[in-house]
Amino acid sequence: MPKTKKTATEIDLSDSQYYFNRELSWLEFNNRVLYEACDPRSPLLERLKFLAIFSSNLDEFFMVRVAALKQQVEAKVSKLTPDGRTPQEQLEEISQRLRPLVVQQHRHFEQVLRPALAREGIHLLDYIDLNQEQRTYLQGYFEEQIFPVLTPLAVDPSHPFPHISNLSLNLAVAIKNPETEEELFARVKVPKVLPRFLPLPEELRLQHKGKAANWTGVPLEQVIAHNLETLFPGMDIQEYHSFRITRDADLELEEDEADDLMLAIEQELRKRRVGGSTVRLEIQSQMPESVRGRLVRELDLSERDVYEVDGLLGLGDLMSFMALPLPELKDPPWKSVVPPRLQKITTPLANPDALETEEGKDFFAVIREQDLLVHHPYHSFSSTVLRFITHAAYDPDVLAIKMTLYRTSGDSPILNALITAAENGKQVAVLMELKARFDEENNIYWARRLEGVGVHVVYGVAGLKTHCKTVMVVRREADRIRRYVHIGTGNYNPKTARIYTDLGLFSCREDLGADLTDLFNYLTGYSRQQAYRKLLVAPVNLRDRMLDLICREIEHCQNGSSGRIVAKMNALVDPQMIATLYKASRAGVQIDLIVRGMCCLCPGVKELSENIRVISIVGRFLEHSRIYYFHNQGQEEIYIGSADWMPRNLDRRVEAITPIDDPDIAKDLQEILGTMLADNRQAWDLQPDGRYIQRRPAADCPQSSSQKILMELALQSAGVT
């Protein structure tokens, strides 16, 4: 008998057909990055930047995600993902989906961007195209600057195949001994301590519009390749071929077995520098089968792990061209503004007693008047977050500063301010997350420095990463002890604050101060805090509360009212959250999701998610803020914080989400969400089949870029014309 059509009530919300694969969804995100490199509406060097980001993203994807899948295959893990795929099936589909993107990337660089750069006086030449004078200069440069750094490694019965470091660019060199006719093999590593693209002096540059070009140079590996006879004197160089490898770079750490977490991580970092198993081999397509086969065997790879490239390897190094002083080839420069309420305050550095000045109130007085929202990079990080912490470090009435740190910059002014605070006699406690991927070494360095000046440094809760972004300042005032807090969506990193969009709330509300006190006690002591007044904290109450908020919108619809949810995040992966959103859609709740990266929810599916729309915004700034809005029959609730809707954020990390109680700030956040939903320049609509289609303004409709609009609004609010 034929199957009867299922009704809406019979839909199995756990059915794998209703979930996109997270790894393939990530590849779709990186495809959107690649599109930015191909979009002629963007300035040339910005397109080159996105091409480099595409490559760097892929490096990390292989080091972490592909490496994890390969480990699962080796361990014979057969557990299916929510979308119904095994680890082996995911690896096969990643390879199938990624290869055309890699071909597209290199073809676009060689056929479009490289010629376009030349038209603008930026000539990245091949060595064979150089004239004799240019070759003579580079030969001298090789002998003086490159040759002393190189270490050729022979491969023969007495010299085993050498270890090849992660993300290293190498030359595989075939050599013949002219006396014995013996064919030999050697590897030469292209040193990272030298520029990848070597510039020629101005007098040797090509001409551009009657004068020296803006830049002329060649890839470092080609200079090495054309001087190999210096490395192998007396030998005949038969051929050479570039290759690049990627290794597993995730830490394997058993916290419960580590008596000293910092020491354990340092040991793992030493292993990472050596590198784990190889997960990818990139080669030039001209490499002969004999050399290719040898590399595959020696590196213990399969053909699926090999990616052929027509042209240069390691295009992430193209990011260096962003340093060229050519503003006409870049986005207009953006200078973050100071929020109006902070424009007249001063930080008491030279005179710590000058807390109230003729120019205006101090930072704490501004917060006492009303909560303050900052939005980076539209608002200056140094004039807001850094100023708040620096002010606290010098203020004689501040008793204590407590802070969580996930990632920060190598020359962190934030941590220098904390050191100053400790030296000024304040009690300073820092939760330093040593397991922040690829920032472990930097965090260990700062942990030691902080401990050296008497800062209380702790490393969090065993088994959990501390990912929340929080600061609490305890201050003695005339009538009381008052707590000032900053709760944000982004890292305390002044460098990324210039290119990541993030939000932060400053407040001195008693309930938030009390909640952060409890949270810090949970992180630094033996507290098992299970209830908070305002904060949503993972893994304590965040998941349950978010589910409750969605279910409340469902109940409103079921009771004849309307429901509305708008959520902005970096990734939506958690199956339980997705299934609950499906339930909300089927109940009639209108849902708009702004998800920059991975999204495993299928929107627009009949009888399942017809009321859900998903967009992704990819622009000059990396969308990193998290905002959660619930209509609640007009009694609107809106939240910001550090957590995406992923299992790791909800269950395996310490996260903090704060409600927004100030109506003016709530209105500002709704305006941000509305501006993004109306974007028709950088927004992409997710289709039911997993494809993304970029929005384009209609012929009679003006272009609306949310990031450009937010820049303009920031300038207007700050009185900048």
TORROSE-730957 format. One record per residue (C-alpha): residue in one letter; z, x, y. Coordinates in pm, whole numbers, padded with zeros to 5 digits, always signed. Layout:
BEGIN
AZXY;...
//
This chain:
BEGIN
M+00000+00000+00000;P-00069+00126+00356;K+00226+00247+00559;T+00363+00003+00812;K+00390+00130+01166;K+00739+00244+01259;T+00915+00058+01535;A+01098+00242+01809;T+01430+00182+01637;E+01305+00355+01323;I+01209+00684+01489;D+01387+00981+01335;L+01491+01188+01638;S+01537+01495+01419;D+01175+01484+01299;S+01021+01830+01349;Q+00707+01682+01510;Y+00915+01598+01818;Y+01014+01958+01889;F+00810+02248+02021;N+00880+02593+01877;R+01087+02801+02117;E+00892+03124+02058;L+00555+02958+02108;S+00693+02780+02413;W+00795+03118+02553;L+00441+03244+02499;E+00321+02943+02698;F+00553+03050+02979;N+00415+03404+02974;N+00067+03254+02975;R+00160+03087+03305;V+00263+03430+03433;L-00075+03566+03327;Y-00247+03281+03508;E-00084+03397+03831;A-00253+03733+03776;C-00586+03554+03744;D-00543+03313+04037;P-00772+03423+04324;R-00556+03227+04571;S-00290+03498+04545;P-00310+03837+04724;L-00455+04118+04514;L-00144+04331+04463;E+00060+04021+04380;R-00189+03945+04105;L-00152+04300+03979;K+00227+04252+03986;F+00206+03943+03767;L-00018+04130+03522;A+00253+04397+03499;I+00524+04132+03453;F+00324+03977+03171;S+00330+04314+02991;S+00699+04380+03056;N+00787+04030+02936;L+00597+04094+02613;D+00782+04421+02558;E+01117+04243+02567;F+00984+03955+02357;F+00892+04197+02079;M+01209+04405+02112;V+01432+04099+02075;R+01261+03785+01948;V+00995+03927+01716;A+01242+04187+01590;A+01490+03910+01503;L+01224+03712+01316;K+01120+04020+01117;Q+01484+04078+01022;Q+01507+03719+00901;V+01196+03763+00689;E+01334+04083+00538;A+01663+03905+00466;K+01464+03621+00301;V+01600+03363+00545;S+01422+03035+00472;K+01605+02807+00718;L+01364+02597+00922;T+01377+02574+01299;P+01400+02223+01454;D+01020+02227+01476;G+00998+02287+01099;R+00881+02649+01086;T+01007+02937+00872;P+01050+03285+01025;Q+00733+03400+00848;E+00533+03107+00985;Q+00658+03181+01333;L+00549+03544+01311;E+00204+03438+01196;E+00165+03182+01474;I+00294+03426+01737;S+00029+03676+01631;Q-00243+03411+01629;R-00147+03275+01973;L-00081+03608+02139;R-00393+03805+02051;P-00629+03605+02276;L-00380+03639+02563;V-00369+04018+02524;V-00749+04031+02518;Q-00760+03811+02828;Q-00506+04030+03008;H-00693+04357+02952;R-01034+04207+03013;H-00915+04062+03343;F-00771+04393+03453;E-01080+04596+03361;Q-01345+04350+03475;V-01180+04177+03774;L-00871+04347+03914;R-00976+04709+03878;P-01307+04654+04063;A-01126+04441+04324;L-00877+04723+04380;A-01166+04966+04431;R-01314+04735+04695;E-00984+04763+04880;G-00977+05143+04860;I-00748+05171+04556;H-00940+05372+04298;L-00785+05407+03953;L-01043+05637+03800;D-01108+05762+03450;Y-01095+06139+03412;I-01460+06159+03307;D-01558+06008+03645;L-01395+06289+03849;N-01596+06552+04031;Q-01537+06920+03970;E-01310+06968+04272;Q-01086+06681+04160;R-01075+06818+03804;T-00981+07162+03929;Y-00692+07018+04126;L-00564+06819+03828;Q-00598+07118+03597;G-00371+07314+03830;Y-00132+07019+03849;F-00130+07003+03470;E-00042+07370+03433;E+00234+07359+03695;Q+00389+07012+03655;I+00290+06862+03319;F+00247+07142+03066;P+00610+07265+03084;V+00734+06914+03001;L+00514+06852+02696;T+00619+06910+02334;P+00333+06882+02084;L+00456+06787+01739;A+00256+06885+01432;V+00249+06664+01123;D+00206+06846+00792;P+00404+06914+00473;S+00650+07131+00666;H+00661+06903+00971;P+00740+06537+00882;F+00607+06255+01091;P+00814+06264+01411;H+01037+05988+01541;I+00851+05801+01813;S+01073+05646+02078;N+01066+05285+02190;L+00798+05188+02444;S+00664+05542+02448;L+00299+05615+02520;N+00154+05881+02291;L-00160+06069+02200;A-00260+06098+01835;V-00458+06422+01822;A-00692+06529+01542;I-00729+06909+01524;K-00928+07150+01308;N-00835+07509+01228;P-01165+07696+01287;E-01071+07969+01037;T-00971+07747+00743;E-01161+07431+00836;E-00832+07249+00767;E-00797+06919+00949;L-00459+06871+01116;F-00275+06593+01295;A-00037+06611+01592;R+00141+06376+01828;V+00189+06437+02199;K+00427+06212+02391;V+00326+06117+02744;P+00644+06196+02940;K+00813+05913+03128;V+00964+06156+03379;L+00624+06188+03549;P+00426+05916+03732;R+00206+05716+03497;F-00076+05717+03752;L-00126+06054+03922;P-00251+06037+04282;L-00499+06284+04423;P-00427+06440+04764;E-00583+06269+05064;E-00861+06526+05100;L-00976+06458+04743;R-00966+06080+04758;L-01286+05877+04747;Q-01423+05749+05074;H-01354+05393+05184;K-01508+05249+05499;G-01578+05595+05638;K-01236+05747+05571;A-01016+05851+05283;A-00939+05569+05044;N-00590+05419+05036;W-00526+05570+04693;T-00725+05760+04434;G-00587+05878+04104;V-00603+05882+03725;P-00378+05789+03432;L-00142+06065+03326;E-00242+06044+02959;Q-00605+06122+03045;V-00504+06437+03233;I-00308+06548+02926;A-00593+06457+02692;H-00845+06667+02884;N-00619+06971+02877;L-00518+06960+02510;E-00670+07301+02443;T-00382+07447+02646;L-00135+07286+02404;F-00326+07396+02092;P-00484+07734+02174;G-00724+07866+01913;M-00773+07522+01759;D-01069+07286+01784;I-00975+06947+01933;Q-01166+06690+01731;E-01050+06367+01893;Y-00751+06200+02054;H-00640+05839+02080;S-00364+05667+02278;F-00105+05451+02107;R+00221+05284+02206;I+00502+05143+01994;T+00775+04885+02038;R+01101+04895+01843;D+01386+04656+01771;A+01623+04707+02065;D+01888+04441+02012;L+02244+04557+01953;E+02406+04495+01617;L+02774+04464+01697;E+03060+04337+01486;E+03321+04269+01753;D+03592+04173+01509;E+03564+04515+01347;A+03554+04710+01675;D+03893+04844+01784;D+03742+04962+02115;L+03458+04739+02234;M+03334+04986+02496;L+03321+05269+02243;A+03144+05046+01990;I+02879+04947+02244;E+02826+05308+02352;Q+02761+05399+01988;E+02512+05114+01958;L+02338+05224+02278;R+02288+05569+02129;K+02124+05399+01831;R+01903+05196+02067;R+01781+05511+02241;V+01673+05642+01903;G+01539+05294+01833;G+01544+05049+01547;S+01257+04956+01322;T+00908+04942+01471;V+00785+04591+01545;R+00455+04651+01727;L+00184+04915+01746;E-00063+04905+02036;I-00379+05110+01998;Q-00710+05152+02173;S-00987+04969+01994;Q-01188+05292+01951;M-00920+05443+01723;P-01081+05522+01385;E-00947+05364+01069;S-00816+05697+00939;V-00581+05745+01235;R-00492+05379+01255;G-00408+05362+00884;R-00190+05670+00909;L+00013+05527+01195;V+00053+05192+01018;R+00181+05366+00704;E+00412+05611+00878;L+00563+05343+01100;D+00602+05101+00807;L+00398+04825+00969;S+00147+04565+00858;E-00189+04494+01014;R-00036+04187+01180;D+00181+04422+01387;V-00120+04608+01533;Y-00267+04503+01868;E-00601+04652+01971;V-00669+04702+02340;D-00990+04772+02529;G-00871+04993+02813;L-00535+05127+02923;L-00215+05071+02729;G+00118+04984+02890;L-00002+04782+03187;G+00358+04720+03291;D+00329+05052+03475;L+00088+04887+03720;M+00398+04762+03903;S+00409+05103+04077;F+00113+05001+04293;M+00336+04748+04470;A+00485+05047+04654;L+00157+05109+04838;P+00196+05037+05213;L-00073+04767+05218;P+00091+04447+05345;E-00244+04270+05375;L-00272+04279+04994;K+00073+04128+04935;D+00255+03805+05007;P+00382+03784+05364;P+00719+03961+05374;W+01023+03737+05349;K+01347+03822+05528;S+01638+03610+05410;V+01825+03426+05682;V+02196+03388+05754;P+02320+03028+05712;P+02397+02876+06054;R+02770+02841+05984;L+02799+03213+05911;Q+02595+03347+06201;K+02888+03419+06431;I+03146+03557+06192;T+03222+03926+06154;T+03356+04121+05860;P+03678+04308+05955;L+03585+04663+05863;A+03660+04884+06163;N+03957+04670+06269;P+04120+04492+05976;D+04350+04302+06211;A+04057+04135+06389;L+04030+03834+06161;E+03960+03594+06446;T+03708+03718+06702;E+03569+03582+07024;E+03238+03534+06844;G+03379+03284+06597;K+03600+03224+06297;D+03636+03447+05995;F+03467+03371+05662;F+03771+03195+05519;A+03802+02965+05819;V+03440+02857+05769;I+03514+02762+05408;R+03833+02579+05508;E+03632+02358+05742;Q+03388+02246+05472;D+03236+02361+05144;L+02936+02591+05191;L+02620+02605+04979;V+02400+02916+04981;H+02050+02932+04834;H+01905+03274+04759;P+01668+03435+04843;Y+01623+03189+05129;H+01977+03275+05239;S+02078+03638+05261;F+02293+03762+04971;S+02446+04042+05178;S+02543+03803+05458;T+02701+03551+05222;V+02830+03662+04882;L+02863+04032+04961;R+03022+03955+05297;F+03273+03720+05131;I+03387+03988+04885;T+03382+04265+05144;H+03582+04048+05385;A+03837+03987+05111;A+03856+04359+05032;Y+03967+04444+05388;D+04164+04132+05481;P+04536+04225+05476;D+04630+03868+05382;V+04426+03873+05062;L+04651+03933+04762;A+04408+03926+04471;I+04039+03912+04380;K+03919+03798+04038;M+03556+03810+03934;T+03321+03776+03638;L+03027+04016+03618;Y+02730+03982+03384;R+02464+04191+03553;T+02473+04393+03874;S+02269+04667+04038;G+02307+05037+03965;D+02430+05106+04319;S+02632+04786+04342;P+02785+04724+04687;I+02979+04439+04525;L+03164+04677+04296;N+03213+04930+04573;A+03383+04651+04769;L+03609+04578+04471;I+03699+04947+04451;T+03788+04936+04821;A+04001+04627+04759;A+04195+04805+04485;E+04242+05110+04708;N+04373+04875+04978;G+04647+04762+04741;K+04505+04429+04631;Q+04525+04315+04273;V+04170+04317+04141;A+04067+04184+03800;V+03709+04200+03673;L+03570+04046+03357;M+03285+04289+03280;E+03043+04162+03017;L+02952+04475+02823;K+02706+04286+02602;A+02463+04185+02880;R+02135+04277+02708;F+01968+04591+02851;D+02243+04624+03115;E+02514+04746+02878;E+02496+05108+02994;N+02518+05019+03362;N+02812+04788+03296;I+02998+05057+03100;Y+02951+05299+03389;W+03099+05054+03636;A+03380+04955+03401;R+03495+05317+03387;R+03474+05356+03764;L+03672+05038+03824;E+03939+05136+03574;G+03965+05474+03745;V+04091+05315+04068;G+04331+05074+03906;V+04116+04762+03870;H+04214+04547+03572;V+03896+04544+03362;V+03864+04318+03062;Y+03568+04257+02835;G+03595+03887+02762;V+03660+03674+02459;A+03569+03804+02112;G+03255+03639+01980;L+03148+03504+02320;K+02944+03647+02604;T+03087+03576+02946;H+02790+03448+03145;C+02960+03241+03418;K+02922+03353+03781;T+03259+03316+03952;V+03480+03482+04214;M+03829+03377+04320;V+04012+03520+04620;V+04387+03453+04651;R+04506+03466+05013;R+04844+03433+05180;E+04823+03201+05479;A+05080+03069+05725;D+05182+02768+05528;R+05077+02848+05172;I+04890+03054+04915;R+04528+02940+04915;R+04249+03012+04665;Y+03889+03056+04778;V+03614+03039+04518;H+03247+03114+04473;I+03075+02949+04176;G+02710+03037+04132;T+02402+03016+03916;G+02297+03381+03940;N+02420+03733+03888;Y+02609+03928+04152;N+02314+04159+04200;P+02178+04217+04552;K+01844+04339+04418;T+01759+04041+04199;A+01899+03810+04470;R+01588+03897+04672;I+01349+03768+04405;Y+01550+03514+04199;T+01624+03167+04332;D+01993+03096+04285;L+02264+02873+04429;G+02627+02937+04510;L+02913+02713+04621;F+03195+02842+04842;S+03503+02621+04843;C+03880+02622+04881;R+03937+02290+04704;E+04265+02295+04518;D+04126+02157+04193;L+03849+02419+04174;G+04096+02697+04253;A+04331+02574+03983;D+04045+02548+03734;L+03927+02902+03803;T+04284+03027+03765;D+04294+02867+03422;L+03951+03007+03338;F+04049+03363+03431;N+04369+03331+03229;Y+04154+03219+02935;L+03931+03523+02979;T+04199+03786+03036;G+04492+03660+02828;Y+04572+03445+02529;S+04525+03107+02696;R+04353+02841+02483;Q+04277+02615+02778;Q+04111+02296+02654;A+04105+02081+02969;Y+03982+02140+03323;R+04019+01925+03630;K+03665+01962+03765;L+03480+02247+03598;L+03258+02203+03297;V+03327+02512+03088;A+03147+02630+02775;P+03233+02639+02495;V+03524+02407+02581;N+03392+02087+02737;L+03045+02155+02878;R+02836+02021+02589;D+03043+01703+02545;R+03053+01631+02917;M+02678+01676+02963;L+02614+01444+02669;D+02855+01190+02819;L+02670+01201+03151;I+02336+01133+02979;C+02488+00856+02768;R+02633+00694+03081;E+02279+00661+03220;I+02176+00505+02889;E+02457+00249+02915;H+02353+00157+03270;C+02002+00078+03146;Q+02134-00114+02847;N+02348-00321+03086;G+02046-00424+03292;S+02070-00158+03562;S+01859+00157+03605;G+01913+00516+03497;R+01791+00841+03649;I+01833+01208+03554;V+01686+01514+03723;A+01769+01852+03568;K+01653+02199+03666;M+01712+02491+03431;N+01555+02802+03287;A+01522+02678+02929;L+01567+02358+02727;V+01609+02440+02359;D+01921+02267+02226;P+01824+02001+01965;Q+02123+01776+02036;M+02054+01770+02409;I+01685+01699+02344;A+01760+01417+02099;T+01998+01260+02353;L+01732+01281+02624;Y+01492+01106+02383;K+01750+00829+02340;A+01779+00802+02717;S+01403+00776+02758;R+01381+00503+02496;A+01657+00314+02679;G+01453+00325+03001;V+01620+00616+03184;Q+01372+00790+03415;I+01398+01166+03356;D+01243+01456+03545;L+01298+01805+03408;I+01217+02127+03595;V+01218+02393+03323;R+01086+02734+03418;G+01053+02886+03070;M+01098+02758+02717;C+01099+02381+02667;C+01122+02245+02313;L+01116+01879+02425;C+00789+01690+02390;P+00737+01468+02698;G+00516+01163+02727;V+00521+01067+02359;K+00477+00692+02306;E+00796+00509+02206;L+00989+00836+02228;S+00965+01016+02562;E+00737+00806+02778;N+00992+00820+03058;I+01032+01199+03054;R+00827+01433+03269;V+00853+01813+03252;I+00726+02063+03506;S+00749+02440+03531;I+00727+02628+03860;V+00598+02987+03861;G+00573+03152+04202;R+00663+03460+04405;F+01033+03402+04330;L+01171+03362+03978;E+01323+03015+03950;H+01673+03081+03815;S+01903+02813+03959;R+02045+02530+03747;I+02095+02184+03900;Y+02192+01866+03714;Y+02164+01526+03885;F+02279+01188+03746;H+02219+00867+03943;N+02520+00675+03806;Q+02427+00340+03968;G+02423+00497+04313;Q+02753+00684+04267;E+02552+01001+04227;E+02688+01310+04058;I+02530+01652+04091;Y+02628+01984+03935;I+02529+02350+03963;G+02621+02646+03746;S+02528+02921+03506;A+02428+02733+03190;D+02091+02629+03053;W+02067+02367+02778;M+02045+02616+02493;P+02278+02655+02193;R+02386+02999+02311;N+02487+02868+02656;L+02666+02561+02526;D+02837+02715+02223;R+02839+03096+02230;R+02891+03187+02594;V+03156+03131+02855;E+02978+02926+03123;A+03095+02739+03431;I+02931+02434+03590;T+03084+02284+03902;P+03045+01933+04041;I+02940+01903+04403;D+03186+01683+04591;D+03062+01746+04945;P+02808+01469+05030;D+02611+01693+05268;I+02565+01958+05000;A+02474+01693+04742;K+02205+01572+04981;D+02074+01927+05026;L+02049+01973+04650;Q+01862+01646+04610;E+01620+01764+04877;I+01562+02086+04682;L+01491+01889+04365;G+01259+01649+04547;T+01067+01935+04705;M+01012+02093+04365;L+00904+01771+04199;A+00642+01725+04474;D+00501+02080+04432;N+00124+02078+04377;R+00062+02452+04417;Q+00286+02632+04167;A+00395+02344+03942;W+00265+02299+03588;D+00289+01971+03395;L+00387+01994+03028;Q+00161+01782+02809;P+00262+01600+02488;D+00070+01859+02283;G+00257+02156+02432;R-00010+02267+02678;Y+00066+02313+03047;I-00178+02203+03317;Q-00137+02342+03666;R-00128+02087+03942;R-00401+02100+04203;P-00390+01907+04529;A-00647+01634+04565;A-00924+01688+04817;D-00752+01470+05077;C-00400+01601+04999;P-00241+01907+05162;Q-00115+02191+04948;S+00260+02175+04887;S+00432+02490+04760;S+00803+02425+04707;Q+00900+02788+04761;K+00699+02810+05083;I+00853+02484+05207;L+01205+02608+05129;M+01134+02928+05322;E+01020+02725+05620;L+01327+02498+05601;A+01557+02801+05586;L+01395+02948+05898;Q+01427+02617+06082;S+01793+02573+05990;A+01872+02928+06103;G+01692+02878+06432;V+01430+03141+06354;T+01088+03071+06504;
//
